[in-house]
Amino acid sequence: MDKLSALIKLGLSRRKFLAGVGATAGAAAALNLVGCGGSSTATPTPTPTPTPSAPTDADILNFALNLEYLEAQFYLYAATGSGLAASDTTAGSASPYKTVGTVTAGEAAAVPDLTGPQQEILNEIAFEEQAHVRFLRSALGSAAVPMPDIDLSFFGPLAVAATITTAATGAGSFNPFSSFDYFLVGGFIFEDVGVTAYSGAAPLISAAGVAAGYLTAAAGILAVEAYHAGYIRTSLTGRAIAAGSESAYPYLGAANLVEDLRATLTVGNSAAPSTTGSVETLLTLPTSLTMPSSIVAASAANAVGFARTVNQVLHIVYGSPTVGAKNGGFFPSGVNSVFATTTA
């Protein structure tokens, strides 16, 4: 951990970071990844307005918009090699946040060597995530926050922390833009979080917001995010089944390491059990018609999907278990939201 902290303070490049701390990756339970994304030139986010005693519907939708910016950038780069148009990232005239963030692309590029159906599904998911950004921006109108700084190079430090090594996923460092299998693991990082974030935020919408259709809209976005998550999870398990076993398809194991890390990052906060962190459903392959599997992220007891709190979501996307974290991970300057700081 001392070695890791020293490397962060020195501001080494992602490649030097990976080379220097690869040997210490097993200490994920104690790892704080804030600032590991390598975006040293990011424009600082303006000071957020104070968190109100009761968040407004606009606050809730804007928090979701921050997450949609991240997902849209990831999938658009994977499908096309470039991200959102500038017109989809600007600040609404009434937003207290004025500065449009930048994207640290790292190794982000169009995923190579895709089959026709694989390219089509990437195109569809990318289009839908872009549509979510536009839909929320339209609903928020002048209150829409601009895109915050986004760091897609954070996949490297995150993979190290999750102990996803070259031995686990084959030759080369972890890069979700290098192949379809790597892409599935990268998408897995986001999709479960997106689905559970919408589920957790839905009860916060006011009665007026429900009457205005915000809950219906959020439920509709959740449904599409669940379709995406189901595709990712089914693809990983299906390819493991086709390979003959979980061990024969190491990318499924890599996805489960991501789940372990997500739980670790939320251990000890008041919104999660003190020993297990946020709810996770490890991918396991069914061996009989009566054995419950974990292809779908839902409770084995009643098949109901899980929810995550705002704090749990922030701990994961910031890559930090720390209470009081304001930025890090995929959001090197924090999210443009009154919920920008972890409070539990």
URUR-V842849 format. One line per field, one symbol per residue. phi: phi as a letter, one per 30 degrees, with the letter a starting at -180 (. if undefined). psi: psi as a letter, one per 40 degrees, with the letter a starting at -180 (. if undefined). A space follows every 10 residues. Layout:
# URUR-V842849
phi->???
psi->???
This chain:
# URUR-V842849
phi->.ddddddddd iddedddddd cedcddcddc dcceiddicd cddddeedde dddbdddddd dddddedded dddedddddb ibcddedcbd dddcddccdd dccddhcdad ddhddedddd dddddddddd ddeddddddd hddddddddb cdddededdd ddidcdddbj djddbdccad ddeedddded dddddddddd dedddddddd ddjddddddd dedddddddd dddddddddd dddjadddbd ddddddddde dedddcdjdd cbedcbiddb bddbcdcadc ddcbdcdbdd dbhcdcbbde ddddedddib dddjdcakid bdciddadcd cdcb
psi->ddddddddde fiiddddddd edeedefdde hheheeeege eihihihiii hidhiidddd dddddddddd ddddddddde eiaiideeei iidehehdhh iihhdbehih hifiiddddd dddddddddd dddddddddd beehiihihh heeedddddd defhidddea iiihheedid dddddddddd dddddddddd ddeehidddd deeddddddd dddddddddd dddddddddd ddeeiddege dddddddddd dddddeheie eiieeeaihi gihihieiee hhifdhgihd defhiiiiid dddddddefh ehheheiibe gdeiigiefe hhe.
